[in-house]
Amino acid sequence: MITDFRLPDLGEGLPEAEIVQWHVAQGDQVTLNQTIAEVETAKAIVELPSPFAGTVAALRHDAGDVVAVGEVLISFDVAGAEASAPEEDDVPAPAETREPNLVGYGAEPRAAGRPKRRARGASGGGSADDAVREAAPHDAIVAAPPEREMRERPRSTPPVRKLAKDLGVELALVEASGASGIITRQDVEAYASRTATAPAAPVGTDHTSDRALTEREERIPIRGVRKHTADAMVRSAFTAPHASTFLTLDVTASVRLVEGLRADRRHADHRVGIMAVAAKAVCVALMRTPDLNATWDEAAGEIVRRRYVNLGIAAATDRGLVVPSVKDADRMTLLELAGAIGELAATARAGRATPADLSGGTFSITNFGVFGVDAGTPILVPGEAGILGLGAVRRQPWEFEGGIALRDVLTLSLSFDHRLVDGAEAARFLTDVGDILREPGRVMVLA
Protein backbone atom coordinates (compact mmCIF):
# COMPACT_ATOMS: atom_id res chain seq x y z
CA MET A 1 0.00 0.00 0.00
CA ILE A 2 1.34 3.44 -0.94
CA THR A 3 1.54 5.66 2.15
CA ASP A 4 2.49 9.34 2.10
CA PHE A 5 4.66 11.01 4.74
CA ARG A 6 4.00 14.73 5.13
CA LEU A 7 6.54 17.19 6.49
CA PRO A 8 5.84 17.42 10.24
CA ASP A 9 6.06 20.48 12.46
CA LEU A 10 9.70 20.38 13.53
CA GLY A 11 9.17 22.65 16.51
CA GLU A 12 8.58 26.32 17.37
CA GLY A 13 5.66 26.45 14.91
CA LEU A 14 7.99 26.93 11.92
CA PRO A 15 5.87 26.85 8.73
CA GLU A 16 8.36 25.37 6.26
CA ALA A 17 11.75 23.73 5.77
CA GLU A 18 14.27 23.38 2.94
CA ILE A 19 15.46 19.94 1.88
CA VAL A 20 19.25 19.94 2.26
CA GLN A 21 19.82 16.41 1.00
CA TRP A 22 18.13 13.04 0.62
CA HIS A 23 19.67 9.95 2.21
CA VAL A 24 17.42 7.58 0.26
CA ALA A 25 16.33 7.17 -3.34
CA GLN A 26 13.34 5.67 -5.12
CA GLY A 27 13.34 1.90 -4.72
CA ASP A 28 15.45 1.85 -1.54
CA GLN A 29 14.42 -0.39 1.34
CA VAL A 30 14.18 1.60 4.61
CA THR A 31 13.73 0.61 8.22
CA LEU A 32 11.75 2.36 10.94
CA ASN A 33 13.54 5.52 12.18
CA GLN A 34 16.25 5.29 9.50
CA THR A 35 17.40 8.79 8.49
CA ILE A 36 15.79 9.59 5.15
CA ALA A 37 16.64 13.27 4.70
CA GLU A 38 18.18 16.39 6.20
CA VAL A 39 16.01 19.50 6.21
CA GLU A 40 16.89 23.04 7.22
CA THR A 41 14.42 25.13 9.16
CA ALA A 42 14.84 28.75 10.14
CA LYS A 43 16.76 27.53 13.16
CA ALA A 44 18.67 24.34 12.46
CA ILE A 45 19.40 21.40 10.20
CA VAL A 46 17.29 18.44 11.32
CA GLU A 47 17.60 14.78 10.37
CA LEU A 48 14.24 13.23 9.50
CA PRO A 49 13.75 9.60 10.52
CA SER A 50 11.48 7.31 8.53
CA PRO A 51 8.07 6.76 10.16
CA PHE A 52 7.64 3.51 8.23
CA ALA A 53 9.50 0.36 7.25
CA GLY A 54 9.12 -0.41 3.57
CA THR A 55 10.21 0.68 0.10
CA VAL A 56 10.63 4.26 -1.11
CA ALA A 57 7.96 4.67 -3.78
CA ALA A 58 8.72 8.28 -4.71
CA LEU A 59 10.51 11.40 -3.53
CA ARG A 60 7.97 14.19 -3.92
CA HIS A 61 10.52 17.03 -3.78
CA ASP A 62 14.12 17.60 -4.81
CA ALA A 63 17.04 18.77 -2.69
CA GLY A 64 16.86 22.56 -2.44
CA ASP A 65 13.06 22.69 -2.49
CA VAL A 66 11.30 24.63 0.26
CA VAL A 67 8.45 22.48 1.57
CA ALA A 68 5.56 23.73 3.70
CA VAL A 69 4.57 21.82 6.82
CA GLY A 70 1.83 19.37 5.83
CA GLU A 71 3.00 18.86 2.23
CA VAL A 72 3.77 15.32 1.07
CA LEU A 73 7.53 14.82 1.35
CA ILE A 74 7.98 11.18 0.38
CA SER A 75 5.83 8.14 -0.41
CA PHE A 76 6.43 4.61 0.85
CA ASP A 77 5.23 1.21 -0.27
CA VAL A 78 4.38 -0.31 3.10
CA ALA A 79 3.70 -4.05 2.99
CA GLY A 80 0.72 -5.38 4.97
CA ALA A 81 -0.79 -1.92 5.49
CA GLU A 82 -3.84 -2.44 3.33
CA ALA A 83 -7.20 -1.68 4.86
CA SER A 84 -10.64 -2.53 3.58
CA ALA A 85 -13.03 0.29 2.72
CA PRO A 86 -16.02 0.74 5.04
CA GLU A 87 -19.45 -0.36 3.90
CA GLU A 88 -21.62 2.38 2.42
CA ASP A 89 -23.95 2.53 5.41
CA ASP A 90 -21.21 2.23 8.01
CA VAL A 91 -20.57 5.25 10.17
CA PRO A 92 -16.80 5.57 10.66
CA ALA A 93 -15.47 5.98 14.20
CA PRO A 94 -14.13 9.43 15.06
CA ALA A 95 -10.54 9.86 13.96
CA GLU A 96 -7.97 9.94 16.71
CA THR A 97 -6.53 13.43 16.99
CA ARG A 98 -2.77 13.18 16.67
CA GLU A 99 -0.26 15.96 16.91
CA PRO A 100 2.26 15.87 14.06
CA ASN A 101 5.70 15.08 15.41
CA LEU A 102 9.18 14.41 14.16
CA VAL A 103 9.02 10.63 14.09
CA GLY A 104 5.47 10.10 13.25
CA TYR A 105 2.38 11.15 11.64
CA GLY A 106 2.91 14.07 9.31
CA ALA A 107 -0.16 16.25 8.87
CA GLU A 108 -3.33 15.39 10.77
CA PRO A 109 -5.75 13.33 8.66
CA ARG A 110 -8.68 15.33 7.30
CA ALA A 111 -11.28 12.61 7.87
CA ALA A 112 -11.64 8.95 8.78
CA GLY A 113 -13.24 6.99 5.94
CA ARG A 114 -15.48 8.43 3.25
CA PRO A 115 -17.76 11.45 3.85
CA LYS A 116 -21.28 10.74 5.04
CA ARG A 117 -24.06 11.15 2.44
CA ARG A 118 -26.51 13.98 2.74
CA ALA A 119 -30.00 12.98 3.88
CA ARG A 120 -32.58 12.94 1.10
CA GLY A 121 -36.05 14.42 1.24
CA ALA A 122 -39.10 12.49 2.57
CA SER A 123 -40.22 11.64 -0.96
CA GLY A 124 -37.04 9.64 -1.50
CA GLY A 125 -36.17 11.66 -4.60
CA GLY A 126 -33.31 14.05 -5.07
CA SER A 127 -32.70 17.19 -7.07
CA ALA A 128 -30.00 17.66 -9.67
CA ASP A 129 -28.07 19.76 -7.16
CA ASP A 130 -28.13 16.83 -4.71
CA ALA A 131 -26.61 14.60 -7.37
CA VAL A 132 -23.84 17.13 -8.03
CA ARG A 133 -23.05 17.35 -4.32
CA GLU A 134 -22.77 13.57 -3.95
CA ALA A 135 -20.66 13.11 -7.08
CA ALA A 136 -18.23 15.92 -6.23
CA PRO A 137 -15.33 15.60 -3.76
CA HIS A 138 -16.23 16.36 -0.14
CA ASP A 139 -14.61 19.80 -0.07
CA ALA A 140 -15.03 20.88 -3.68
CA ILE A 141 -18.56 22.29 -4.10
CA VAL A 142 -20.64 23.70 -1.29
CA ALA A 143 -23.58 24.90 -3.37
CA ALA A 144 -24.29 25.48 -7.05
CA PRO A 145 -26.64 28.39 -7.58
CA PRO A 146 -28.02 28.65 -11.13
CA GLU A 147 -26.18 31.89 -11.87
CA ARG A 148 -22.64 30.59 -11.03
CA GLU A 149 -20.74 27.92 -9.16
CA MET A 150 -19.48 28.98 -5.73
CA ARG A 151 -16.35 27.24 -4.47
CA GLU A 152 -14.79 26.98 -1.01
CA ARG A 153 -11.70 28.95 -0.18
CA PRO A 154 -8.78 27.12 -1.87
CA ARG A 155 -6.89 24.90 0.55
CA SER A 156 -3.29 26.00 1.09
CA THR A 157 -0.79 26.81 3.82
CA PRO A 158 -0.01 30.34 5.14
CA PRO A 159 3.39 30.53 3.37
CA VAL A 160 1.75 29.61 0.06
CA ARG A 161 -0.98 32.21 0.54
CA LYS A 162 1.67 34.84 1.24
CA LEU A 163 3.60 33.81 -1.88
CA ALA A 164 0.43 34.10 -3.97
CA LYS A 165 -0.21 37.57 -2.57
CA ASP A 166 3.37 38.65 -3.30
CA LEU A 167 3.10 37.38 -6.89
CA GLY A 168 -0.36 38.85 -7.41
CA VAL A 169 -1.91 35.43 -8.00
CA GLU A 170 -5.58 34.74 -7.19
CA LEU A 171 -5.59 31.36 -5.44
CA ALA A 172 -9.11 30.58 -6.63
CA LEU A 173 -7.71 30.32 -10.17
CA VAL A 174 -4.89 27.92 -9.24
CA GLU A 175 -5.40 24.17 -9.53
CA ALA A 176 -3.69 21.84 -7.06
CA SER A 177 -1.41 19.36 -8.82
CA GLY A 178 -1.34 16.76 -6.05
CA ALA A 179 -3.94 14.23 -5.01
CA SER A 180 -4.30 15.92 -1.62
CA GLY A 181 -6.01 18.93 -3.18
CA ILE A 182 -3.67 21.33 -1.36
CA ILE A 183 -2.22 24.15 -3.45
CA THR A 184 1.57 24.12 -3.13
CA ARG A 185 4.30 26.68 -3.69
CA GLN A 186 5.12 24.99 -7.00
CA ASP A 187 1.49 25.29 -8.15
CA VAL A 188 1.49 29.04 -7.47
CA GLU A 189 4.86 29.60 -9.13
CA ALA A 190 3.83 27.56 -12.18
CA TYR A 191 0.59 29.54 -12.55
CA ALA A 192 2.46 32.83 -12.17
CA SER A 193 4.99 31.84 -14.85
CA ARG A 194 2.22 30.83 -17.27
CA THR A 195 0.28 34.04 -16.86
CA ALA A 196 3.21 36.46 -16.70
CA THR A 197 3.75 38.55 -19.80
CA ALA A 198 7.23 39.82 -20.47
CA PRO A 199 7.29 43.53 -21.41
CA ALA A 200 8.40 44.24 -24.92
CA ALA A 201 11.94 45.57 -25.11
CA PRO A 202 12.16 49.13 -26.40
CA VAL A 203 13.67 49.56 -29.83
CA GLY A 204 17.41 49.89 -29.56
CA THR A 205 17.67 48.32 -26.09
CA ASP A 206 21.12 46.92 -25.43
CA HIS A 207 20.68 43.51 -23.79
CA THR A 208 24.43 43.18 -23.42
CA SER A 209 24.40 45.65 -20.54
CA ASP A 210 21.65 43.61 -18.83
CA ARG A 211 23.75 40.47 -19.06
CA ALA A 212 26.80 42.29 -17.77
CA LEU A 213 24.82 43.58 -14.79
CA THR A 214 23.65 40.05 -14.00
CA GLU A 215 27.22 38.79 -14.09
CA ARG A 216 28.30 41.56 -11.69
CA GLU A 217 25.65 40.73 -9.09
CA GLU A 218 24.58 37.63 -7.20
CA ARG A 219 21.07 37.22 -5.81
CA ILE A 220 20.67 34.90 -2.81
CA PRO A 221 17.22 33.92 -1.52
CA ILE A 222 16.57 35.14 2.02
CA ARG A 223 15.62 32.03 3.93
CA GLY A 224 16.74 29.59 6.59
CA VAL A 225 18.92 30.85 9.44
CA ARG A 226 19.64 34.17 7.74
CA LYS A 227 15.93 34.97 7.47
CA HIS A 228 15.24 33.90 11.05
CA THR A 229 18.18 35.97 12.37
CA ALA A 230 17.10 39.04 10.43
CA ASP A 231 13.51 38.78 11.67
CA ALA A 232 14.66 38.28 15.26
CA MET A 233 17.10 41.20 15.19
CA VAL A 234 14.56 43.60 13.68
CA ARG A 235 11.95 42.50 16.20
CA SER A 236 14.43 42.98 19.04
CA ALA A 237 15.67 46.38 17.87
CA PHE A 238 12.17 47.80 17.45
CA THR A 239 10.60 46.20 20.54
CA ALA A 240 13.13 46.52 23.36
CA PRO A 241 14.70 49.91 24.16
CA HIS A 242 18.39 49.03 23.90
CA ALA A 243 21.07 50.71 26.01
CA SER A 244 24.77 49.87 26.21
CA THR A 245 27.64 50.33 28.62
CA PHE A 246 31.34 49.42 28.43
CA LEU A 247 34.19 48.51 30.77
CA THR A 248 37.88 48.09 29.93
CA LEU A 249 39.89 46.12 32.50
CA ASP A 250 43.02 44.15 33.30
CA VAL A 251 42.35 40.41 32.88
CA THR A 252 45.92 39.19 33.30
CA ALA A 253 44.95 36.96 36.25
CA SER A 254 42.20 35.28 34.17
CA VAL A 255 44.60 34.73 31.28
CA ARG A 256 47.10 33.08 33.63
CA LEU A 257 44.33 30.91 35.09
CA VAL A 258 43.43 29.75 31.58
CA GLU A 259 47.05 29.04 30.69
CA GLY A 260 47.51 27.02 33.89
CA LEU A 261 44.41 24.91 33.26
CA ARG A 262 45.42 24.25 29.66
CA ALA A 263 48.88 23.16 30.78
CA ASP A 264 47.36 20.68 33.23
CA ARG A 265 46.98 17.35 31.44
CA ARG A 266 44.00 16.44 33.61
CA HIS A 267 42.01 19.32 32.07
CA ALA A 268 43.39 19.28 28.52
CA ASP A 269 40.14 17.96 27.04
CA HIS A 270 38.06 20.88 28.36
CA ARG A 271 39.82 23.60 26.32
CA VAL A 272 39.20 26.31 28.91
CA GLY A 273 39.37 29.82 27.46
CA ILE A 274 38.59 33.38 28.47
CA MET A 275 35.05 32.79 27.17
CA ALA A 276 34.44 30.08 29.76
CA VAL A 277 35.81 32.26 32.58
CA ALA A 278 33.57 35.14 31.48
CA ALA A 279 30.59 32.76 31.26
CA LYS A 280 31.18 31.62 34.83
CA ALA A 281 31.51 35.24 35.93
CA VAL A 282 28.19 36.07 34.25
CA CYS A 283 26.40 33.22 36.07
CA VAL A 284 27.74 34.48 39.41
CA ALA A 285 26.97 38.15 38.71
CA LEU A 286 23.38 37.40 37.63
CA MET A 287 22.62 36.24 41.17
CA ARG A 288 23.09 39.83 42.34
CA THR A 289 21.25 41.49 39.43
CA PRO A 290 18.36 39.12 38.57
CA ASP A 291 16.62 41.65 36.31
CA LEU A 292 19.32 40.96 33.71
CA ASN A 293 18.11 37.35 33.72
CA ALA A 294 14.45 38.31 33.28
CA THR A 295 12.00 38.74 30.42
CA TRP A 296 9.25 41.26 29.68
CA ASP A 297 5.88 39.52 29.25
CA GLU A 298 3.84 42.14 27.42
CA ALA A 299 0.68 40.02 27.14
CA ALA A 300 0.55 39.22 30.85
CA GLY A 301 1.79 42.63 31.98
CA GLU A 302 4.50 40.94 34.06
CA ILE A 303 8.26 40.81 34.50
CA VAL A 304 9.38 37.17 34.72
CA ARG A 305 12.58 36.61 36.69
CA ARG A 306 14.26 33.30 35.95
CA ARG A 307 15.86 31.41 38.82
CA TYR A 308 18.09 29.51 36.42
CA VAL A 309 20.56 30.55 33.73
CA ASN A 310 20.35 29.15 30.21
CA LEU A 311 23.42 30.84 28.79
CA GLY A 312 23.25 31.65 25.08
CA ILE A 313 26.52 31.40 23.15
CA ALA A 314 26.53 33.34 19.89
CA ALA A 315 28.22 31.28 17.17
CA ALA A 316 29.11 32.46 13.68
CA THR A 317 28.46 29.69 11.17
CA ASP A 318 28.45 29.33 7.39
CA ARG A 319 24.64 29.53 7.57
CA GLY A 320 24.60 32.71 9.65
CA LEU A 321 24.58 33.65 13.33
CA VAL A 322 22.96 31.19 15.73
CA VAL A 323 22.68 31.38 19.52
CA PRO A 324 22.35 27.95 21.14
CA SER A 325 22.18 27.94 24.92
CA VAL A 326 23.86 25.94 27.66
CA LYS A 327 20.98 24.81 29.87
CA ASP A 328 21.34 25.38 33.64
CA ALA A 329 24.78 26.91 33.18
CA ASP A 330 24.62 28.34 36.70
CA ARG A 331 24.88 24.82 38.13
CA MET A 332 28.10 23.99 36.29
CA THR A 333 31.69 24.26 37.41
CA LEU A 334 34.16 26.20 35.30
CA LEU A 335 35.45 23.01 33.65
CA GLU A 336 31.94 21.70 32.96
CA LEU A 337 30.95 25.04 31.48
CA ALA A 338 34.02 25.11 29.24
CA GLY A 339 33.23 21.64 27.95
CA ALA A 340 29.56 22.45 27.33
CA ILE A 341 30.41 25.68 25.48
CA GLY A 342 32.94 23.94 23.24
CA GLU A 343 30.60 21.10 22.40
CA LEU A 344 27.64 23.38 21.70
CA ALA A 345 29.68 25.72 19.50
CA ALA A 346 31.04 22.79 17.46
CA THR A 347 27.54 21.37 17.03
CA ALA A 348 26.20 24.75 15.89
CA ARG A 349 28.99 25.28 13.36
CA ALA A 350 28.37 21.81 11.95
CA GLY A 351 24.70 22.76 11.49
CA ARG A 352 23.55 20.07 13.94
CA ALA A 353 22.08 22.26 16.68
CA THR A 354 18.52 21.17 17.48
CA PRO A 355 15.53 23.50 17.92
CA ALA A 356 15.80 22.78 21.65
CA ASP A 357 19.45 23.94 21.63
CA LEU A 358 18.47 27.15 19.86
CA SER A 359 15.63 28.15 22.18
CA GLY A 360 15.10 28.81 25.86
CA GLY A 361 18.07 31.12 26.46
CA THR A 362 17.89 33.65 29.32
CA PHE A 363 21.11 35.69 28.84
CA SER A 364 23.72 35.58 26.07
CA ILE A 365 27.44 36.11 25.43
CA THR A 366 29.06 36.98 22.12
CA ASN A 367 32.81 36.93 21.56
CA PHE A 368 33.70 39.34 18.77
CA GLY A 369 37.25 39.43 20.16
CA VAL A 370 38.06 36.32 18.12
CA PHE A 371 37.79 38.56 15.04
CA GLY A 372 40.21 41.13 16.52
CA VAL A 373 37.45 43.58 17.49
CA ASP A 374 37.77 45.49 20.77
CA ALA A 375 34.17 46.57 21.45
CA GLY A 376 30.68 46.74 19.95
CA THR A 377 26.98 47.08 20.72
CA PRO A 378 25.43 43.61 20.39
CA ILE A 379 21.68 43.37 19.75
CA LEU A 380 19.59 41.55 22.32
CA VAL A 381 18.23 38.10 21.58
CA PRO A 382 14.41 38.50 21.64
CA GLY A 383 13.03 37.68 25.08
CA GLU A 384 16.32 38.30 26.88
CA ALA A 385 17.26 41.32 29.01
CA GLY A 386 20.99 41.36 28.39
CA ILE A 387 23.87 40.28 26.16
CA LEU A 388 27.57 40.62 26.98
CA GLY A 389 30.18 41.14 24.29
CA LEU A 390 33.83 40.16 24.82
CA GLY A 391 36.50 42.12 22.98
CA ALA A 392 39.97 41.01 22.00
CA VAL A 393 42.51 40.44 24.76
CA ARG A 394 45.43 42.73 24.03
CA ARG A 395 48.84 43.00 25.65
CA GLN A 396 49.36 46.70 26.32
CA PRO A 397 50.78 49.18 28.86
CA TRP A 398 48.51 49.48 31.91
CA GLU A 399 48.64 50.95 35.40
CA PHE A 400 49.71 48.22 37.82
CA GLU A 401 50.72 48.49 41.48
CA GLY A 402 51.60 52.16 41.19
CA GLY A 403 53.56 51.83 37.96
CA ILE A 404 53.17 50.99 34.27
CA ALA A 405 53.45 47.40 33.08
CA LEU A 406 52.47 45.27 30.10
CA ARG A 407 49.16 43.63 31.02
CA ASP A 408 46.38 41.66 29.28
CA VAL A 409 43.52 44.09 28.73
CA LEU A 410 39.94 43.37 27.63
CA THR A 411 36.84 45.50 26.95
CA LEU A 412 33.38 44.25 27.99
CA SER A 413 30.32 45.54 26.09
CA LEU A 414 26.91 45.11 27.69
CA SER A 415 23.61 45.75 25.90
CA PHE A 416 20.45 45.60 28.01
CA ASP A 417 16.69 46.10 27.83
CA HIS A 418 16.02 49.44 29.52
CA ARG A 419 12.45 48.40 30.34
CA LEU A 420 13.82 45.79 32.73
CA VAL A 421 17.22 47.11 33.73
CA ASP A 422 18.20 50.58 34.97
CA GLY A 423 21.61 52.05 34.24
CA ALA A 424 22.75 51.52 37.83
CA GLU A 425 21.88 47.82 37.70
CA ALA A 426 23.66 47.40 34.39
CA ALA A 427 26.77 49.14 35.79
CA ARG A 428 26.72 46.96 38.91
CA PHE A 429 26.44 43.78 36.83
CA LEU A 430 29.28 44.82 34.53
CA THR A 431 31.46 45.76 37.51
CA ASP A 432 30.75 42.40 39.17
CA VAL A 433 31.78 40.54 36.02
CA GLY A 434 34.88 42.73 35.73
CA ASP A 435 35.89 42.13 39.36
CA ILE A 436 35.72 38.36 38.81
CA LEU A 437 37.82 38.59 35.65
CA ARG A 438 40.40 40.74 37.48
CA GLU A 439 40.69 38.24 40.36
CA PRO A 440 39.07 34.96 39.32
CA GLY A 441 40.64 32.79 42.02
CA ARG A 442 38.57 33.76 45.05
CA VAL A 443 35.20 33.66 43.28
CA MET A 444 35.86 30.48 41.29
CA VAL A 445 36.68 28.59 44.47
CA LEU A 446 33.40 29.66 46.10
CA ALA A 447 31.09 29.48 43.06
N, C-alpha and C positions, 0 to 999 in steps of 0.2 A: 504494500500500500504506500502510495506517495504521500509523505507528510512534510508540510512546510514548517520551517523555523523562522520566526520573525525576530527582528532585532529587539532585544529587551531593553528596558530602562536600566542603564548601567549605573544609576545613582545620581543624586542631586537634581533629579528632574531634567536632565539634559535631553534636548529634543532630537538630537541626531548624532551620528558618528561617521568618521571616514574610514573606509577599509584600507589598512596599511598593507597587508599582504594575506594571501590565503595559504594555509598549511595543508590543504587537501585539494583534490581535483575531481572532476566528474568521473565516476566509476570506482573511486577509492572506497575500500572498506574502512569504517570507523567504529571505534568503541565508545561506550558511554564516558563522557567527560574528557575525551581526547581533544586537544586543542585543534580547532578547525581554522581559526583566523585571528589576526590581531587588528583591532580597531582603535582609532584615536578619537577620543572625545575632546571637549574643550578643556579637559583637565589632565588626562593621562592616556597612555596606551594601555589597552586592556586585552588580555588573551581570552577569547571566547571558547568555552568547552562545548563539546557536542552534547545536546540533550537526548540524543538517541544513539542506539547501536544499529548499524545497517550500512547501506551503500549510498554514496553521494549521487543523487539523481541529476542535480543541476545546481550550478552556482548562479544565483539570480543577479549578481552585481559583480563588477570588475574591481580590482585593486585601484584605489584612487577615487572611487565613487563615494559620494556623501549620501548616507542612507538614513531616512527618518525612522525614529522609534516606531515599531509596529509594521514596518514594511518587511516583506518576505526577503530573507537574506540568502537562504539555501534550502534546497529540497532533498529529502532523504527517501530512499526506498526501504521501509521498515518491514521486515518479514513478520508475519503473524499478527499484524496490527489491524487486520480487516474487521469491520464491524457491519452487521446487517442493518439495513434501513428500517425504521419503525413502520408498523402498519399504518395505513391511512387514517384510521380512527383512533390510533393511540395518541395519548397526550404525553409528550416527553416530560421527564422529570426536570425540575429547575436545574440549570447549569450551576456547577460549583464555581463560586467567584474566586479567582486565583490572581494573585498579584504577580505581574511579570517579574522574573528575577533572572540573575545572570546564568544560572545553570538550567533554567527550566522552560517556562511555558511560552515565551514570546508574548504576543499581544493577547489580550483576553478574548475568548471566543465571543462572537456576536450573538449566537443563539445555539441551543441544543436541539438538534433534529430539524425537521422542516417546519416552516411557519404554519400556524393553525389557520384553517379555512374560515372565511367569513360566513356567518350564519345567513341562510337564505330566508326569504319572506315566507309567510304562512301558506301561501298558495303552492309553494314548492318550486315555483319558477324563478328565473333570474333574468335581469336585464343584460343588455350588451355590455354596459359598464362593469357589471359584476364579473362577466366572463373575462374582460380585459384585466381586471384586478387579480383574478386567480391565475391567469396565464403569465402575468408579468412577474419579475423577481420581487422579493418581499419589500425591498426598499427603493424600487424604481419609480412607481407611479402611485401617487396618493389619491388623486382624483383626475377625471378627464372631462372637464366641462366642454360643451359643444364648441365654444369659440376657440379654445386652444388648450393644449396639454400643459398641465402644471407639474413641474418636477420638484423633488426634494432638493434641499441644499446639497451640492456635490460633496461627497465624502473625501476628506483629505486631512492632512496634519497641519498644525499651525505653521511650521516652516515652509510648507508648500504653498499655503495661502499667502504668506508674506511674499514669497517669490513671485507668485502670480500677480500680486498687487504691484510689485516693483517693475515687472515686465509689462504691465498694462493688459494682462490677459484676464478675460472673464471666465471663471472656472466652469460656469454652466455650459460653456461651449466646448470644454475639453472632455474627451473620452478617456476613461481609464483603460490602460492596455492590459492590466493583469486580471486574473480571474477573481481577485478579491473585490474588485469594484472601487478600490481606493485610488484616487488620482495621485500620481507620484511626481517627484521633481522632474524626472525624464519626460513624463507626459506633458508637463507645462512647457518645458524647454523646447520639445519637439513642435508643439502647437505654435509657440512664439516664432520659431524659425520658419515654419511654413507660411505664416501670415505676415511676416516682416517683409517690407518692400524697401529695397536699397535705393537711396536717392540717386538720381542721375547725376553723373559727374559733369560739372560745367565744362564748356568747350575750352580747350587749352589747359585743362588741369594737368599738372605734372605729378603723376603717381610715383615717380622715382623718389621725390621728397618724402612721401608718405612711407614708403618702404624703408628709407634711411632713418626716419624717426622711430619706426618700429624696432629697427636693429639697435638703436641707441637707448632704448628703454626696455625694462622688464616689468611685466605686470604679474603680481603674485596674489592669488586669492586670499582674502582675510578670513581665516578660519582656524579651528583647532585652538592650541594654547595661546597663540598670538591674539586671536579674537577675544578669548576669555580674559586675558590679561588686560587688554585695552578697555574692555567693558568695565572690569573691576576697578581699574585706575581712574577712569572717568567718573564712575559712581562714587568712589572714595573722595576724589578731589572736589566734587560738587555737592557732597553731602556733609562731610565732616569738616569743620573749620580747622585747618591745619595750622600748627605753630611749630617752630623749631628752635633748638638751643644747642650750643656747642661747648665742648670742653677739651682743651689740649693738655696732656699730662705726661709725666715720666712713668713709663711702664717697664723700666729695666728689670725690676724684681720679678715681674711676670714672665719676661723673656727668659730670665735665668731659670725660673721654675720649669718652663717648657723644655729648655735645653737639658736640664737635669733629668726630667722624666723620659725624654727621648733617648738619653744615653743609658738609661736603666733597661737592661734586657728584659726584665719582668714586665715592662710596660710598652715594649716596642710595638706591639700589635695595635695599640690604641691610637697612635699617631696624634698625641695631644698637641694642640696649637693654641695660638692666642685667641682664636675663635672660641674654643672650648672654655678657656679661662673666663672670657667675657660672658659666655652663656651662663656659667655658674654664678658669676657676679650678678647678672640680671635676675636670676632666680632668687638670690638672697635679697637683693634690693627691692624686689616686688613685694616682699613681705611687709616692708615699711610703707610703701606707697601703693596700696591695692587698687587705686583708681586707674593706674596704668595697666592693670590686668582685668579691666572691666569692659563692658560693652553697653552701648546706648540702645535700648529697646524702645523705638519710637511708637510702635503700635500699642504697647502696654503702658507707655508713659513711665518707664522704670529704668534705673541704672542697675545692671546685673554685675555684681562683683564675683569673679571666679576664685574659688579657694584651691585651685590647682593651676599649674602652668603647662600649657601645651605650646612649646617654643617653636615658632616658625623659623625656618632656615632658608633664606632666599638663595636660589641656585640658578645660575645662568646655564641654559642648555641650548642645544642646536635648535630646539623647537620654541625657544622663548624662555621668559622668566617664570619659574614655578616656585611656590613656597610650601613645601611639605613641612609638617610639624612633628617634633619629638614629643610624644604624649607623656604627661606626668614627669616633665623634665626636672621639676623641683624635688622629686624624690630620688634623683640619681646623684651618685658621687661624680667627682670631676672625671675620673677615668671612664665611668659608664656613659657619661654625657658625651665625651670625646668619641667613644666608639659608636654611639647612636647617631651623632652628627655625621661622621664619616660614612657610615653605612647608608643613611638616608640621602645624603648628597650624591653618592655613587648611583643609587637606585634612580634618583630623579634625572641625572644626566644620561642614564641609559634608557630613559623613557619608560621605566617600569614602576614608577610611583602610582599607587592605587588611589581611587577617589577618597578613600579613608585617610590616606597619608596627606592628601592635599586639602583637607578640610579640618575644622575644629580647632585651629590655632587661636591662642589668646594674646600673644605678644610675639613680635618677630625681630630677627637680627639679619642685617645684610652686610656683607664684607666687601665693600668696593675697594679696600686697600690692596686686594690681590691684583687689581688692575693698575696700581701705582697712584691711585687717587687719594688725596688727603682728607677731603670732607665733601659733604653733599647734603641734600634735603630729601631723604627718601619719602615716598608716598605711602600712607597707611594702607595696610591690607584691610578691606572692608570688614567691619565688625570688630576691629581691634582698636585699642586706645593709644598704642604706641609702637614705634619701630626704631631700633637703634642701629646706626650705621657705624662701622669700624673703618677708619682710614688706614693708610699705609704706616707701618712702623719704620721710623727713620732714625738713623744715628746722627745726632746733631748736638751742638753745644747747648748746655742747659745749666741753670743754677742748681748747684748741689753742695750741701753742707757748707754754705758760705762762700763757695767759689764757683768756677765754671769748669764743667767736665763734659766729655762726650757721653751722652745718655741715649737710650731708646725712647723715642717720643711718639705718641699716638694722639690723634684727634677723634673724639666721639661726637657723633651727630645724632640728636634725638628729635624725631618728629612725633607730635602728640595731638590728640583730639581735644581741642580747647573747650568742648562742651563738658568733658569728663574731668579734665586735668587743668588745674591752674598753673600759672608760671612758677609759683613757689614750689609746688609739688614736683613739677618736671625738673627744676633745678636740684631739689633734694635727691630725687632718684638718680640723676646724672652724677651728682657728687658722691653718692653711695657707691655707684658702680666704679667711679674713678678711684675712690679710696681703696677698694678691694684690688683693683689692678695695680695700684701703687705698692700695696703691701698685701699680697695674696696669702701669705703663710698663715697668719692668725685666723682669718676668716675661713679658709679652706679646711683647717683642722676642725673648726667648730660646726661647719655647715654640713 
